[in-house]
Amino acid sequence: MFRAFCGWLAGCGAATVVIVGLGGVLFGGPSASLLHPVAPLSMLLNPLSLVFTAACAMTAFPAMFLISLSIDLQTRLLLFYGVAGSLLGALCISLLVRSLAVWFWICPLFALAGLAAGLTYWFVAGRHALCERTA
C-alpha cells in the first residue's frame, strides 16, 4: 500500500509538471515564467502548489478505485495505467469546465497529464502490483 501511495503522489507530480509546464507554453499563463531562468521562485512555486493540490484532491478517490481495479484484474500492463490515467485526467477536467469551446482546448492537455500520471504510477508501483500481493 505504501508503494501505491507513493506512486499516486508521483503521478500527481507528473500531471502537475505537464499541466503547469505545457499549459504555460500553450496558453501563455503565469507558468510561462518557467521558460525564463531569472523567474522568481515564488512565481514558480505558486502555480505548482495550486495545481498539485488540486490534482491530489480530485484524483484521490478515482485513483483508489483504479488501483483496486488493477489488482482485481491482476494486470501490470503499462497500457492499462496509461489509458486509465488519460481517461481520469479528461474526466476530472470535464467535471470542472462547462463551456464546450473551452473543453475542446483544455481536455487534451489534461488527458496528456493523466497519461503522464498513469505512466509514472506504473513506473513507481504498477509494475510491482502483483509481486506485493503474492508475497
Buried (B, 14 or more C-beta within 10 A) or exposed (E): EEBBBEBBBBBBBBBBBBBBBBBBEEEEEBBBBBEEEEBEEEBBEBBBEEBBEBBBEBBEEBBEEBBEEBBEEEBBEBEBBBBBBBBBBBBBBEEEBEEEEEBEEBBBBBBBBBBBBBBBBBBBBBBBBBEEEEE
